[in-house]
């Protein structure tokens, strides 16, 4: 797809003027409005490219219109399972109200989005909502919501706690639901999707950050090219990305540099957005991937990508719209450095397991394991930056010529001793 340098095809100025430059995940009118604009684009002609200063809502509508247009033109019958994990989602599952200001009515919204995208098409969708051991009853709440909704027959609610302990299968190494950090629930959903005969699985987040009306964007390469792994990429120039204010200090460059070097086999292929919760996996490949999970935490994204690479599977990336739902994000609840501890140590473990740890990747992995004892050490680094990385950007992260593993080791030792 091209860059954002072209203009819209002829449309009246009032149409553009009436689109928003913001999007409230808690407001049903915003959900309805972007669909109306997507339908108008389909009727008038879907733009191939938009300028970077086009209002956010119009850019979202373009992606939704592309998705819907492809789905209505697709003549291949598909059964698609869409999975999300629930932990602490009791507020976002419910609508917004005075006493629930961050409510997104997320399960109902997902059903409505998928129904719109797939209506009168060959795609049969099913949502798998999996309780990841939520102490606040997210699973029970989701079950009640589904039972009361006209689209509820498209929803299955599962409980990881009820599936454990498992004597065999992908969950056999997971002692209990408390030991899972998202991945256990996603794996359980994938297992059920496989049993139900789904052709592919798409996983997303429990909130409304990813509009599921975009389903056609990940299905198109899967159907037309036979690509078994399709990754949503928020860094693509045609993506719509809205994130809350920076969650980390200047030392985030240190963590990204380490991450890119350890995971060089992934990042060198241009896969820079490993954590985007909008990914498609062909079901038979996924059955192989989850048969021996390396981790059950939220570093599983890289685990699955590495397993796919090890299998020699083709991977494509597509743009999509992502609106950050930060107010009740698990990474905020758990603490950002706890998140980064999991991502870095998980990635290093996965790299070694799949035989991709060599050269600078191995050396930086050694630095991580030998010098960082946990998130407390990362907290001592996050507000500081070595001189080598002061002017580094995306292209420089992970380059040993910018900052070598030995130089990183020396800097970390100095910081932790100060």
N, C-alpha and C positions, 0 to 999 in steps of 0.2 A: 504494500500500500504506500501511497505517496506521502510527502511531508505536508505540513499545514501551511501551504503557501498559496493555495488557490482560493477562489471566492465561491460563494454559494451560486447555484444556478438561479435564474431569475425568479425572485420571490418578492412580494410586496413588502415595503418597509415596516408596515404595521405588524406583520407576522413576526419579524425579528424583534421589533421593539417590545412585543408582548411576551417574550421569553424571559425567564429569570436568569440571574447570574449567581443564584445560590440554590441549594436544595436541602430541605429540612426532612430528614428521615422519619420524623415523628408526625409529619403532616400528611394526611391522606390526600388532600387537594394537590400537593406537589406530585404525589404518585400518579394521580389521574391526569394532571396537566401534561406531564412529560409523555404519557401515552397518547394523548390527543395530538400533540405535536408530531410524534413519530408517525401516527396514522396520516396526518396531513402530508408529511414528507413522502410517504408511500404513494399517496394519491397524486401528488404533484411531481414526483421524481426524486428519488433519494440522492442527496448530494454525495459525490465521491470524496470530496475534501472540503474542509472548512477552515477559515482563517483562525489563528490562535486567539484573536480577540472576539470571536463570536461568543455570545452569552452561553454560559455553562449548560443551561437547559437545552438549548438547541444542539449542542455537541452531544449531550446524552441522547437526545431524541434521534440523532443520526445513527448512533450505534444500535439503538433499539430498532430503528427502521430497517437497517441492514439485516439484523437478526431475523426479524419477522418476515421480511421479504424473502430471505433465503429459505426459511422454514416453509412458507406457503408454496414455494417453487420446488421443494424437495419431494421426490416421489419414492424415496427409500423408506420403508417402514422401520421404525426404531423404537426400542424400549429403553428409556433412559432413567437411571436412578440418580436422584440428587440428594446428597447426604450432608447433614450438618450435626455438629456436636453441641450439647447444651451443658453448661456449668455456670451457675449464677445468672441464668437468663430469664428468671421469673419476671423481671420488670420489663425487659424489652419484648417479651412474648405478649404482654398486655398492651392495650391502647394507651395513648397519652392521656393523662388526666391531671387534675390539680395535685393529687397525692402521688402521681407517678409521672413526673415531668419528662422522663427519658423513654417512656413507652413507645414502641414502634409497631405494635400489633404484628410482629414479624412473621409468625407462622401464617396468619391469614394473608399478609401481604405477599409472601412467597407463593402461596397457592394462586392468588389472583394474577401474579406476574406470569407464572408458568401457564396458566389457563389462557391468558391473552396471547402469549407467544405461540402456543401449540394448537390453538383452536383451529379445527378444520384442516389439520395437517396429518402427516403419517407418523408423527411422534407421540408416543404414549409415555407420559411422565409419571414418576412416583417419587414422593419425598420420604426420606428416611431420617427421622428426628431421633437422635440417640442421646439419652441422659448419660453423662460421663461421671456419674456419682455425685450429682448436684445435691447439696445439703438443703436446698430451698424448694425442692419439688418441681423442678423444671419439667421433668418427664410427665408427671401427673397432670400438670397444667396444660402441656402440649396435647396430651391425650383428650382432655376435656374440650379444648378448643377445636380439635379435629372432629370430634364426635358431634359438635354442634354446628359444623359448617357444611354447606352443600357440596363442597369439594373434598370433604374429609375422607372419602373412600380412596383418594390419591395419597393418603398419608399413613405411614406406619411409624409408631413410636416404640422405641426399644430402650431397654435398660442394661447398661454394661454390668452393673452389680448383679443382675439376675443371670447373666451369661457366665459368671465366674463362680468358682474356679473351673477352668476347662482342662480336661485331661489330654486333649489333643487339639490340633488346629492352630490357627494364627494367634490365638489368645492364651495359649498354654503357658507361656512364660510370665503372664501378668497375674500377680498374686490376688489383687483385688482392685476395685474401681478407684480407690484412693491413690493407687500407684500409676494411674493413667493421667496424662495431661493432654487431652484431646485425641491423640492418635488411637488409643484403645477404642474410643467411641466411633471414630471414622472407620476403623478396621471392621468393627462389628457391623456397621451399616453396609460396608462393601461386601461382607460375607452374606448378609441377607439379600442384597441386590443380586449377587451371584446365584443364590438359591432360587430367586424369583425369575431368573432368566433374562436379566437386563443385558443389553448389548454393550453398554458403557456406563461408567459412573462419573458424575461430576460432583466435586465437593466444594462447599462454600462455608460461610460463617453463619452463626445463628442470627445475627443482626441483619439490617437491611442495607449494609454497605455495598453489596453487589446486587444490582437489579437483575433478577433471573429472567427477565424478558430478553436478555442478551444470550440466551442459550444457543441460538443459532450461530453465534460467532465461534464457539468452540466445536460445534457439530460440523460446520462446513469443511474444515480440513480433514476431520475424521472420516466423513463420507466421501468427499471428492478425491482426496489424496490417499486415503487409507492410513492416515497418520494415527498411530495408537496412543500418542500422548500429545495433548494440546494444552498449553499453558497460557493463562491470561497474564499479560505483561503490562503493569501499570507504568512502566518507563517508556513504553512505545509512544512516539510523538503524537499519535492520534488518540491515545487514551485520555480519559478525563480522570484526574486525580485531585481529590480535595482531602487534605490531611489537616488535623488540628495543629496547633503550634508545636514547635520542636519539643520532643519528649526527652532529649538527651543533650549533654553538654558537648563542647568542642571535641572531646575525646572520642566521639562516635567515629571519627576518621580512623582512629587506632583500631577500633573493633572491626570496622569494615575492611581495613587493610589486612588484618589477620584473617578474617573470614574469606576474603577473595583469594589469598595465597593458599590457605589450607584447602579450599574447595576449587582450586584452579581448573580442574577437569570440567566442572560445571560452568564457571564464570567465563572461561576462555571460549565457550561456545555461544557467548552472548546472552546466556540465561542469567540475568542480573536480578530479577524480581522473584527470588525463590519462594517467598512466603505468601504470595498472592493467593487468596482463598477462592480461586476460580480456575479449576484444573479438571481436565477430562482424561480418563484412562479407559482404554478398551478392556473389557471385562476379563478376557483370558490372560492378557498380560498382567493385569492387576492381581489375578488369582496367584500368579507366580511371585509377584512382588511381596504380597502380604503373607505368603506362606512362612516366611522366616523374617519377621520384623527385627530391625536392629534396635529400634527405640519405640516407646509408647508415649512419648511426649510430643510437644509441638515443634520439634525439629524433624518430624517425620516427612515434611515436604522434601527436604534434600535427600532423605533416605530413599524415598520412592523415585526421585529423579535419578539418583545414582544407580539404583537397581535397574531402572529402565535402560540407562546407558550401558550397564554391564551386559544386559540382554541384547544390546545392539539395536534397540528400538529407535525409530525416528521420532523426533520431537519438533513441534512447531509452536510458535508463539503468536498470540493475537492481541490487539488492543481491546480495552474494555473500560467501562466507567466504574470508578470506585469512590464512594463518598465515606470518609472515615466516620465510624460510630465510636467515638473515643470515650464518651461519658462513663460507660460502665464496662470498658474494655478489660479483659482478663490481664493484659499486660500492665495496665495501670494498677489493678488490684494487687497483683503479685509483685510488682516492682519491676522497672525496666531492666535493671541489671540482673535480676533473676531470669528474666526472659533471655537476655544475651548470654548468660552463663549456659542456659539450656541449648541455645542455638549453636554456640561455638563448640562446646564439648560434644554435643550430638553429632555435628558435622565431622569433627575430627575422628570420632569413633567410627562413623560410617565410611569415611575415606579409607581408613585402615582396613575395615572389614572387606570392602570391595576391591582392594588391591590398587587403589589410586594414590596411595601415599608414598611419594618418592620425591627426591630432590628438595626443592624449596618448600613444597607442600608438607613433606615429612618434617623438615627442619622447623617450620613455623608451628606445626602440630606439637613438636617436642617443647617448644617455648611455651605454648599454652598449657600443656599438662604439667610441666616442671616449674613454671613460675607463677601460675594463677591457681590459687587454692579454691576459689569460689567467687560468688557475686560480690562479696565484701572487697576483694581485691579490685574487681572491675569498678566498683564505686570510687576507689581511690585514683583511678585513671581517667574517669569520664570527663572531668573538668580540666584536663591538661592535654597538651599536644606537643609531640616532639617536633623539632625544627624541620625535619625531613618531610613531614606531612602537612606543614602549614599551608602550602599552596597546592596541595594535591586535590584532584577532583576525581570523578568517576573513572576516567581513563587511567589514572595512576594507581588506584587502589589495587593491591595485590602484586604490584611490580617490585621484585626484589632489588632492582636498580634504584628505586626511589627510597626504599628502606628495607634492608636485609633482615633476615631472621636474627642474626647475631646483634645487629643494631637495635632491634626491637627488644631483645632479651636484656641488653644493657640498660635501655631506657626504663623498662618495667622494673628492673631491680632498683634503679635509682629512685623511681617514684615511690615504690613500696617501702623503701627505707627512709624516706624523707618525713 
